[in-house]
Amino acid sequence: MFKPLILSLFFTLSYLMPSHAAEPTAWDLFDWMEQSLKGEWVLSDPDQQIGTQSYKNPAVFPLIGTSTTATAYKLIGGDVVIQEDLLPNTKKQMVTMYHCKDIACTNLKATHYCSKQNQPEFLANLHESTPHKMIFECDMSTELCQSDEDHVHDIILELSDDNKHLKASYLSWQDKKPKSDSSIYYFDRK
């Protein structure tokens, strides 16, 4: 008699209690990126470049209001690497490669080939990343991420709910602290 009552109470409480989704795997994040980012993007109009002046850079500004690709994502390397080509055919062109950190794919790694003439390495923050917000943090086991050198320290890719708009933030650090002039761009799907 008590057992059915206890089970009924347990199931009722478990139904009412909020459930927490499991942390995504590296492959989950890779799939989200491939599905939502793949393709070409153009820079959004100036009135959409909220809280940033990055688009005013002389190498970038000519792309505003055109159909010229300003960033693109594609699968390469046997479909296990996502290549981000940022600001192609400009003096600020940069490439980031997103791929498994190790053979077991315990995390995603990113290497950013920067116009600052360095190559910071990142690891995905699987705990905070979602299908609409992918977060990569500087790999503190690398020399550059621990240095005083000006470098991109975080990459945050945020998508609109309909996957037609992208905010890409390349947050820079120097002297082991955040800089105020980080590169933030708003894109629209081409």
NORJO-V955402 format. One line per field, one symbol per residue. phi: phi as a letter, one per 20 degrees, with the letter a starting at -180 (. if undefined). burial: + if it has 24 or more other ideal C-beta (glycine too) atoms within 12 Angstrom, else -. Layout:
phi = ???
burial = ???
This chain:
phi = .ffffffffffffffeffddffffeffgfgfgfffedgodcdffggfeefmbdgfeggfdgfefmdeffdbbcbeclmmccddddelfmcfdgcccddbffbfelfaedcddeeffmbcfdccfeffdfcfdbddcdgffeefffeeeffbfdbccdddfgeldccddddeecblmbfeedfeccdcdff
burial = -----------------------+-+--++++++-++++-++++----+--+-++-+--+--++----++++++------++++++++-+-+-++++++++-----++++++-+++-+++++++++--++-++++++++----++---+++++++++++---+-+++++++++--------++++++++-
